Amino acid sequence: MYRQLLGLRQLSRRSVTSSANRQMENSVKEKQKLFQEENGLPVHLKGGTGDALLYRATMALTVFGASYVVFELFSAAMPKKPH
């Protein structure tokens, strides 16, 4: 058991990098061209389908949350009368 703990301690001391060095290509210039081109889209939707889905989900949650708040405020302002 003690050996396992020592092995775990050595493992935790190792760096988190992998042994294979992978070269990542610099895609900043491509992203700049994509976001700076004039195509009539707002900047928060120029990223593609993922951005559009995230935007629509955010808007749906916002509308649902706002309508729920209005409903709760109305029900708190007009309590039900006991019979």
Chimera marker file (.cmm) of the C-alpha trace (Angstrom):
<marker_set name="trace">
<marker id="1" x="0.000" y="0.000" z="0.000" r="1" g="1" b="0" radius="0.5"/>
<marker id="2" x="2.869" y="2.338" z="0.831" r="1" g="1" b="0" radius="0.5"/>
<marker id="3" x="4.431" y="1.686" z="-2.589" r="1" g="1" b="0" radius="0.5"/>
<marker id="4" x="1.185" y="2.657" z="-4.281" r="1" g="1" b="0" radius="0.5"/>
<marker id="5" x="1.100" y="5.918" z="-2.374" r="1" g="1" b="0" radius="0.5"/>
<marker id="6" x="4.709" y="6.639" z="-3.334" r="1" g="1" b="0" radius="0.5"/>
<marker id="7" x="3.917" y="5.868" z="-6.962" r="1" g="1" b="0" radius="0.5"/>
<marker id="8" x="0.914" y="8.154" z="-6.813" r="1" g="1" b="0" radius="0.5"/>
<marker id="9" x="3.056" y="10.905" z="-5.306" r="1" g="1" b="0" radius="0.5"/>
<marker id="10" x="5.612" y="10.547" z="-8.108" r="1" g="1" b="0" radius="0.5"/>
<marker id="11" x="2.857" y="10.574" z="-10.691" r="1" g="1" b="0" radius="0.5"/>
<marker id="12" x="1.421" y="13.765" z="-9.237" r="1" g="1" b="0" radius="0.5"/>
<marker id="13" x="4.819" y="15.475" z="-9.424" r="1" g="1" b="0" radius="0.5"/>
<marker id="14" x="5.219" y="14.828" z="-13.136" r="1" g="1" b="0" radius="0.5"/>
<marker id="15" x="4.344" y="17.590" z="-15.513" r="1" g="1" b="0" radius="0.5"/>
<marker id="16" x="1.070" y="17.414" z="-17.359" r="1" g="1" b="0" radius="0.5"/>
<marker id="17" x="2.614" y="17.669" z="-20.811" r="1" g="1" b="0" radius="0.5"/>
<marker id="18" x="2.730" y="14.728" z="-23.178" r="1" g="1" b="0" radius="0.5"/>
<marker id="19" x="5.936" y="13.301" z="-24.554" r="1" g="1" b="0" radius="0.5"/>
<marker id="20" x="4.974" y="14.001" z="-28.169" r="1" g="1" b="0" radius="0.5"/>
<marker id="21" x="5.394" y="17.615" z="-29.170" r="1" g="1" b="0" radius="0.5"/>
<marker id="22" x="2.563" y="18.566" z="-31.475" r="1" g="1" b="0" radius="0.5"/>
<marker id="23" x="2.892" y="21.665" z="-33.570" r="1" g="1" b="0" radius="0.5"/>
<marker id="24" x="-0.282" y="23.702" z="-33.567" r="1" g="1" b="0" radius="0.5"/>
<marker id="25" x="-0.779" y="25.944" z="-36.523" r="1" g="1" b="0" radius="0.5"/>
<marker id="26" x="-1.530" y="29.570" z="-35.858" r="1" g="1" b="0" radius="0.5"/>
<marker id="27" x="-5.086" y="30.260" z="-36.977" r="1" g="1" b="0" radius="0.5"/>
<marker id="28" x="-5.406" y="33.794" z="-35.637" r="1" g="1" b="0" radius="0.5"/>
<marker id="29" x="-5.112" y="35.390" z="-39.085" r="1" g="1" b="0" radius="0.5"/>
<marker id="30" x="-7.890" y="33.157" z="-40.440" r="1" g="1" b="0" radius="0.5"/>
<marker id="31" x="-10.150" y="33.984" z="-37.496" r="1" g="1" b="0" radius="0.5"/>
<marker id="32" x="-9.440" y="37.701" z="-37.935" r="1" g="1" b="0" radius="0.5"/>
<marker id="33" x="-10.429" y="37.497" z="-41.602" r="1" g="1" b="0" radius="0.5"/>
<marker id="34" x="-13.604" y="35.601" z="-40.694" r="1" g="1" b="0" radius="0.5"/>
<marker id="35" x="-14.695" y="38.063" z="-38.047" r="1" g="1" b="0" radius="0.5"/>
<marker id="36" x="-13.715" y="41.213" z="-39.968" r="1" g="1" b="0" radius="0.5"/>
<marker id="37" x="-15.370" y="40.401" z="-43.289" r="1" g="1" b="0" radius="0.5"/>
<marker id="38" x="-18.482" y="42.416" z="-44.068" r="1" g="1" b="0" radius="0.5"/>
<marker id="39" x="-21.319" y="39.927" z="-44.505" r="1" g="1" b="0" radius="0.5"/>
<marker id="40" x="-24.140" y="41.589" z="-42.597" r="1" g="1" b="0" radius="0.5"/>
<marker id="41" x="-23.946" y="39.264" z="-39.589" r="1" g="1" b="0" radius="0.5"/>
<marker id="42" x="-23.437" y="40.591" z="-36.072" r="1" g="1" b="0" radius="0.5"/>
<marker id="43" x="-20.093" y="39.662" z="-34.568" r="1" g="1" b="0" radius="0.5"/>
<marker id="44" x="-21.624" y="37.282" z="-32.023" r="1" g="1" b="0" radius="0.5"/>
<marker id="45" x="-23.004" y="35.110" z="-34.851" r="1" g="1" b="0" radius="0.5"/>
<marker id="46" x="-19.988" y="35.047" z="-37.166" r="1" g="1" b="0" radius="0.5"/>
<marker id="47" x="-18.538" y="31.961" z="-35.486" r="1" g="1" b="0" radius="0.5"/>
<marker id="48" x="-20.933" y="29.592" z="-37.236" r="1" g="1" b="0" radius="0.5"/>
<marker id="49" x="-23.668" y="27.176" z="-36.259" r="1" g="1" b="0" radius="0.5"/>
<marker id="50" x="-22.495" y="26.760" z="-32.672" r="1" g="1" b="0" radius="0.5"/>
<marker id="51" x="-22.743" y="30.484" z="-32.060" r="1" g="1" b="0" radius="0.5"/>
<marker id="52" x="-26.229" y="30.599" z="-33.554" r="1" g="1" b="0" radius="0.5"/>
<marker id="53" x="-27.401" y="27.696" z="-31.367" r="1" g="1" b="0" radius="0.5"/>
<marker id="54" x="-25.915" y="29.257" z="-28.257" r="1" g="1" b="0" radius="0.5"/>
<marker id="55" x="-27.563" y="32.606" z="-29.087" r="1" g="1" b="0" radius="0.5"/>
<marker id="56" x="-30.975" y="31.028" z="-29.639" r="1" g="1" b="0" radius="0.5"/>
<marker id="57" x="-30.750" y="28.957" z="-26.457" r="1" g="1" b="0" radius="0.5"/>
<marker id="58" x="-29.769" y="32.049" z="-24.478" r="1" g="1" b="0" radius="0.5"/>
<marker id="59" x="-32.655" y="34.048" z="-25.925" r="1" g="1" b="0" radius="0.5"/>
<marker id="60" x="-35.125" y="31.229" z="-25.212" r="1" g="1" b="0" radius="0.5"/>
<marker id="61" x="-33.968" y="30.950" z="-21.596" r="1" g="1" b="0" radius="0.5"/>
<marker id="62" x="-34.125" y="34.725" z="-21.201" r="1" g="1" b="0" radius="0.5"/>
<marker id="63" x="-37.689" y="34.945" z="-22.538" r="1" g="1" b="0" radius="0.5"/>
<marker id="64" x="-38.782" y="31.984" z="-20.417" r="1" g="1" b="0" radius="0.5"/>
<marker id="65" x="-37.147" y="33.426" z="-17.294" r="1" g="1" b="0" radius="0.5"/>
<marker id="66" x="-38.609" y="36.892" z="-17.811" r="1" g="1" b="0" radius="0.5"/>
<marker id="67" x="-42.109" y="35.525" z="-18.390" r="1" g="1" b="0" radius="0.5"/>
<marker id="68" x="-41.802" y="33.311" z="-15.308" r="1" g="1" b="0" radius="0.5"/>
<marker id="69" x="-40.759" y="36.296" z="-13.198" r="1" g="1" b="0" radius="0.5"/>
<marker id="70" x="-43.770" y="38.284" z="-14.445" r="1" g="1" b="0" radius="0.5"/>
<marker id="71" x="-46.053" y="35.331" z="-13.677" r="1" g="1" b="0" radius="0.5"/>
<marker id="72" x="-44.660" y="34.959" z="-10.156" r="1" g="1" b="0" radius="0.5"/>
<marker id="73" x="-44.931" y="38.697" z="-9.483" r="1" g="1" b="0" radius="0.5"/>
<marker id="74" x="-48.533" y="38.678" z="-10.673" r="1" g="1" b="0" radius="0.5"/>
<marker id="75" x="-49.421" y="35.659" z="-8.544" r="1" g="1" b="0" radius="0.5"/>
<marker id="76" x="-47.746" y="37.262" z="-5.505" r="1" g="1" b="0" radius="0.5"/>
<marker id="77" x="-49.617" y="40.529" z="-6.067" r="1" g="1" b="0" radius="0.5"/>
<marker id="78" x="-52.978" y="38.808" z="-6.485" r="1" g="1" b="0" radius="0.5"/>
<marker id="79" x="-53.174" y="36.032" z="-3.871" r="1" g="1" b="0" radius="0.5"/>
<marker id="80" x="-55.979" y="33.494" z="-4.135" r="1" g="1" b="0" radius="0.5"/>
<marker id="81" x="-58.963" y="34.197" z="-1.928" r="1" g="1" b="0" radius="0.5"/>
<marker id="82" x="-59.997" y="31.421" z="0.441" r="1" g="1" b="0" radius="0.5"/>
<marker id="83" x="-63.628" y="30.221" z="0.103" r="1" g="1" b="0" radius="0.5"/>
<link id1="1" id2="2" r="1" g="1" b="0" radius="0.2"/>
<link id1="2" id2="3" r="1" g="1" b="0" radius="0.2"/>
<link id1="3" id2="4" r="1" g="1" b="0" radius="0.2"/>
<link id1="4" id2="5" r="1" g="1" b="0" radius="0.2"/>
<link id1="5" id2="6" r="1" g="1" b="0" radius="0.2"/>
<link id1="6" id2="7" r="1" g="1" b="0" radius="0.2"/>
<link id1="7" id2="8" r="1" g="1" b="0" radius="0.2"/>
<link id1="8" id2="9" r="1" g="1" b="0" radius="0.2"/>
<link id1="9" id2="10" r="1" g="1" b="0" radius="0.2"/>
<link id1="10" id2="11" r="1" g="1" b="0" radius="0.2"/>
<link id1="11" id2="12" r="1" g="1" b="0" radius="0.2"/>
<link id1="12" id2="13" r="1" g="1" b="0" radius="0.2"/>
<link id1="13" id2="14" r="1" g="1" b="0" radius="0.2"/>
<link id1="14" id2="15" r="1" g="1" b="0" radius="0.2"/>
<link id1="15" id2="16" r="1" g="1" b="0" radius="0.2"/>
<link id1="16" id2="17" r="1" g="1" b="0" radius="0.2"/>
<link id1="17" id2="18" r="1" g="1" b="0" radius="0.2"/>
<link id1="18" id2="19" r="1" g="1" b="0" radius="0.2"/>
<link id1="19" id2="20" r="1" g="1" b="0" radius="0.2"/>
<link id1="20" id2="21" r="1" g="1" b="0" radius="0.2"/>
<link id1="21" id2="22" r="1" g="1" b="0" radius="0.2"/>
<link id1="22" id2="23" r="1" g="1" b="0" radius="0.2"/>
<link id1="23" id2="24" r="1" g="1" b="0" radius="0.2"/>
<link id1="24" id2="25" r="1" g="1" b="0" radius="0.2"/>
<link id1="25" id2="26" r="1" g="1" b="0" radius="0.2"/>
<link id1="26" id2="27" r="1" g="1" b="0" radius="0.2"/>
<link id1="27" id2="28" r="1" g="1" b="0" radius="0.2"/>
<link id1="28" id2="29" r="1" g="1" b="0" radius="0.2"/>
<link id1="29" id2="30" r="1" g="1" b="0" radius="0.2"/>
<link id1="30" id2="31" r="1" g="1" b="0" radius="0.2"/>
<link id1="31" id2="32" r="1" g="1" b="0" radius="0.2"/>
<link id1="32" id2="33" r="1" g="1" b="0" radius="0.2"/>
<link id1="33" id2="34" r="1" g="1" b="0" radius="0.2"/>
<link id1="34" id2="35" r="1" g="1" b="0" radius="0.2"/>
<link id1="35" id2="36" r="1" g="1" b="0" radius="0.2"/>
<link id1="36" id2="37" r="1" g="1" b="0" radius="0.2"/>
<link id1="37" id2="38" r="1" g="1" b="0" radius="0.2"/>
<link id1="38" id2="39" r="1" g="1" b="0" radius="0.2"/>
<link id1="39" id2="40" r="1" g="1" b="0" radius="0.2"/>
<link id1="40" id2="41" r="1" g="1" b="0" radius="0.2"/>
<link id1="41" id2="42" r="1" g="1" b="0" radius="0.2"/>
<link id1="42" id2="43" r="1" g="1" b="0" radius="0.2"/>
<link id1="43" id2="44" r="1" g="1" b="0" radius="0.2"/>
<link id1="44" id2="45" r="1" g="1" b="0" radius="0.2"/>
<link id1="45" id2="46" r="1" g="1" b="0" radius="0.2"/>
<link id1="46" id2="47" r="1" g="1" b="0" radius="0.2"/>
<link id1="47" id2="48" r="1" g="1" b="0" radius="0.2"/>
<link id1="48" id2="49" r="1" g="1" b="0" radius="0.2"/>
<link id1="49" id2="50" r="1" g="1" b="0" radius="0.2"/>
<link id1="50" id2="51" r="1" g="1" b="0" radius="0.2"/>
<link id1="51" id2="52" r="1" g="1" b="0" radius="0.2"/>
<link id1="52" id2="53" r="1" g="1" b="0" radius="0.2"/>
<link id1="53" id2="54" r="1" g="1" b="0" radius="0.2"/>
<link id1="54" id2="55" r="1" g="1" b="0" radius="0.2"/>
<link id1="55" id2="56" r="1" g="1" b="0" radius="0.2"/>
<link id1="56" id2="57" r="1" g="1" b="0" radius="0.2"/>
<link id1="57" id2="58" r="1" g="1" b="0" radius="0.2"/>
<link id1="58" id2="59" r="1" g="1" b="0" radius="0.2"/>
<link id1="59" id2="60" r="1" g="1" b="0" radius="0.2"/>
<link id1="60" id2="61" r="1" g="1" b="0" radius="0.2"/>
<link id1="61" id2="62" r="1" g="1" b="0" radius="0.2"/>
<link id1="62" id2="63" r="1" g="1" b="0" radius="0.2"/>
<link id1="63" id2="64" r="1" g="1" b="0" radius="0.2"/>
<link id1="64" id2="65" r="1" g="1" b="0" radius="0.2"/>
<link id1="65" id2="66" r="1" g="1" b="0" radius="0.2"/>
<link id1="66" id2="67" r="1" g="1" b="0" radius="0.2"/>
<link id1="67" id2="68" r="1" g="1" b="0" radius="0.2"/>
<link id1="68" id2="69" r="1" g="1" b="0" radius="0.2"/>
<link id1="69" id2="70" r="1" g="1" b="0" radius="0.2"/>
<link id1="70" id2="71" r="1" g="1" b="0" radius="0.2"/>
<link id1="71" id2="72" r="1" g="1" b="0" radius="0.2"/>
<link id1="72" id2="73" r="1" g="1" b="0" radius="0.2"/>
<link id1="73" id2="74" r="1" g="1" b="0" radius="0.2"/>
<link id1="74" id2="75" r="1" g="1" b="0" radius="0.2"/>
<link id1="75" id2="76" r="1" g="1" b="0" radius="0.2"/>
<link id1="76" id2="77" r="1" g="1" b="0" radius="0.2"/>
<link id1="77" id2="78" r="1" g="1" b="0" radius="0.2"/>
<link id1="78" id2="79" r="1" g="1" b="0" radius="0.2"/>
<link id1="79" id2="80" r="1" g="1" b="0" radius="0.2"/>
<link id1="80" id2="81" r="1" g="1" b="0" radius="0.2"/>
<link id1="81" id2="82" r="1" g="1" b="0" radius="0.2"/>
<link id1="82" id2="83" r="1" g="1" b="0" radius="0.2"/>
</marker_set>
